[in-house]
Every structure is written in C-alpha cells, then in structure tokens.
C-alpha cells in the first residue's frame, strides 16, 4: 500500500477501534486488536527507506 491516503484511513479506523474497545472496557479484546493491527500494519505498509 503506497498511497498515503489509504495508510491514513487504515490508521484512523484502527484508532477508532482502539478507542471503542478502551471506552467499553474490553481490555482483553484490546490486547488482541493491538497484536492483530501490528501484524497487519507490518505486512501492508511498506518500510521507509533512508536517503
């Protein structure tokens, strides 16, 4: 995913899910969501390259 807009949309949706899980008190699911989102983010978003 090289589109910055797509990355921002993915990030926003992830933060909304984290916020919802936190405010609803579902901390077990929050932990699972954090692990899943980190794996998805690592596989979907390309690494930055230094110049």
C-alpha positions as CSV (number, residue, x, y, z in Angstrom):
1,X,0.0,0.0,0.0
2,X,1.9,3.0,-1.2
3,X,-1.0,5.5,-1.1
4,X,-0.6,7.8,1.9
5,X,-4.4,8.4,1.9
6,X,-5.0,4.6,2.3
7,X,-2.5,4.5,5.2
8,X,-4.2,7.4,7.0
9,X,-7.6,5.7,6.5
10,X,-6.3,2.4,7.9
11,X,-4.6,4.3,10.8
12,X,-7.8,6.2,11.6
13,X,-10.0,3.1,11.6
14,X,-7.5,1.3,13.8
15,X,-7.5,4.2,16.3
16,X,-11.3,4.3,16.4
17,X,-11.4,0.6,17.1
18,X,-8.9,1.0,19.9
19,X,-10.8,3.9,21.4
20,X,-14.1,2.0,21.3
21,X,-12.5,-1.1,22.9
22,X,-10.9,1.1,25.6
23,X,-14.0,3.0,26.5
24,X,-16.2,-0.1,26.6
25,X,-13.7,-1.8,29.0
26,X,-12.9,-4.7,26.8
27,X,-9.2,-4.9,27.6
28,X,-8.7,-8.5,26.5
29,X,-10.1,-7.7,23.1
30,X,-8.0,-4.5,23.0
31,X,-4.8,-6.6,23.5
32,X,-5.9,-8.9,20.7
33,X,-6.7,-5.9,18.4
34,X,-3.3,-4.4,19.1
35,X,-1.5,-7.5,18.2
36,X,-3.6,-8.1,15.0
37,X,-3.2,-4.4,13.9
38,X,0.6,-4.5,14.4
39,X,0.8,-7.6,12.2
40,X,-1.5,-6.1,9.6
41,X,0.4,-2.8,9.6
42,X,3.8,-4.5,9.3
43,X,2.6,-6.6,6.3
44,X,0.6,-3.9,4.5
45,X,2.6,-0.7,4.9
46,X,6.0,-0.6,3.2
47,X,9.1,0.2,5.1
48,X,10.5,3.7,4.8
49,X,13.9,4.0,3.2
50,X,16.5,6.4,4.2
51,X,18.2,8.6,1.6
